[in-house]
Amino acid sequence: MAGTRSNRITGIGELQLAVLDALCELGEGNVYDVCDRFSEEQRPRYTTVLTVLRTLEQKGLVEHRTCDRTYIFRPTVDATQVRGRVLCDVLERVFGGSARDLVAALLDVDAVTPEVLSELKALITAQEVSDDGQ
């Protein structure tokens, strides 16, 4: 079953990921709660969010309970797990499994400011220290 869940995670779309992120931030909530997590300009319609939540439920990433006549949704996975699986999928499909090529492509993006580069260096150093401690 875990393999099935992983495969379903990698097929997640941008809106599905945004809705799942919003739900993960909430912990649990109804459709209106999830809608309210989006900015006014980016807020999807109620019916769109409901459809996305039902799709995520079919994929095993979300479940619901009923409170009165309202569905209360909650994630069954952590948003970090989902991002990790999506990233692994991109790593394999786009970069042939090469983490070096992935990082090189990220460094070519204009969004990598000196501040971001400094933070990345700190993350790498922390990982090296962690690996040495094992």
C-alpha positions in Angstrom: 0.0 0.0 0.0 2.9 2.4 0.7 4.1 2.0 -2.9 0.6 2.9 -4.1 0.5 6.0 -1.9 3.9 7.1 -3.2 2.8 6.7 -6.8 -0.3 8.8 -6.1 1.8 11.5 -4.4 4.0 11.9 -7.5 0.9 12.5 -9.7 -0.2 15.5 -7.6 -0.9 18.8 -9.4 -0.1 22.3 -8.4 -3.6 23.2 -7.1 -3.8 19.9 -5.3 -0.5 20.6 -3.6 -1.6 24.1 -2.6 -4.8 22.7 -1.1 -3.0 20.0 0.7 -0.5 22.5 2.1 -3.4 24.7 3.3 -5.0 21.7 5.0 -1.7 20.7 6.5 -1.3 24.2 8.0 -4.8 23.9 9.5 -4.4 20.4 10.7 -8.1 19.8 9.8 -10.9 21.9 8.5 -13.9 22.3 6.3 -13.8 23.5 2.7 -14.4 27.2 3.8 -11.4 26.9 6.2 -9.2 25.7 3.4 -10.4 28.4 1.0 -9.6 31.1 3.6 -5.9 30.0 3.6 -5.5 31.4 0.1 -5.0 35.1 -0.6 -8.0 36.9 -2.0 -6.4 37.0 -5.5 -5.5 33.3 -5.6 -8.5 31.9 -3.8 -10.1 29.0 -5.7 -13.9 28.6 -5.7 -15.6 26.6 -3.0 -16.6 23.8 -5.5 -13.0 23.7 -6.9 -11.5 23.1 -3.4 -14.2 20.5 -2.6 -13.4 18.7 -5.8 -9.7 18.8 -5.1 -10.2 17.6 -1.5 -12.3 14.7 -2.8 -9.6 13.8 -5.3 -6.9 13.9 -2.6 -9.1 11.7 -0.5 -9.4 9.2 -3.4 -5.6 9.3 -3.6 -5.3 8.5 0.1 -3.8 11.8 1.0 -6.8 13.2 2.8 -9.6 11.8 4.9 -12.8 13.3 6.3 -15.2 12.9 9.1 -18.7 14.4 9.3 -19.7 16.9 12.0 -23.4 17.6 11.7 -23.7 18.0 7.9 -20.2 19.3 7.3 -17.2 17.4 6.1 -14.1 18.0 8.2 -11.0 17.1 6.2 -7.6 16.2 7.5 -4.4 15.2 5.8 -3.1 11.6 6.1 0.4 12.6 5.1 2.7 15.4 6.0 3.2 18.2 3.5 7.0 17.6 3.8 6.5 14.0 2.7 4.6 15.1 -0.3 7.2 17.7 -1.3 9.9 15.1 -0.9 8.2 12.5 -3.1 7.4 15.2 -5.8 11.0 16.3 -5.7 12.3 12.7 -6.0 10.0 12.2 -9.0 11.4 15.4 -10.6 14.9 14.3 -9.8 14.4 11.0 -11.5 12.3 12.2 -14.5 14.0 15.5 -15.3 17.5 15.1 -14.0 18.1 11.4 -14.5 18.6 10.9 -10.8 21.5 13.4 -10.6 21.3 15.6 -7.5 24.2 17.6 -8.9 22.4 18.5 -12.0 19.3 19.5 -10.0 21.3 21.8 -7.8 23.1 23.3 -10.7 19.8 24.0 -12.4 18.5 25.6 -9.2 21.6 27.8 -9.0 21.0 29.1 -12.5 17.6 30.5 -11.5 17.4 34.2 -10.8 15.7 33.6 -7.5 19.0 32.5 -5.9 20.0 35.7 -4.2 23.2 36.0 -2.1 21.1 35.5 1.0 19.5 32.3 -0.4 23.0 31.1 -1.4 24.3 31.7 2.1 21.3 29.7 3.5 22.0 26.9 1.1 25.7 26.8 2.2 24.6 26.6 5.8 22.2 23.7 5.0 25.0 21.8 3.2 27.3 22.4 6.2 24.7 21.2 8.6 24.1 18.1 6.5 27.9 17.4 6.4 28.1 17.7 10.2 25.1 15.4 10.6 26.6 12.8 8.2 29.9 12.9 10.1 28.2 12.3 13.4 26.6 9.0 12.2 
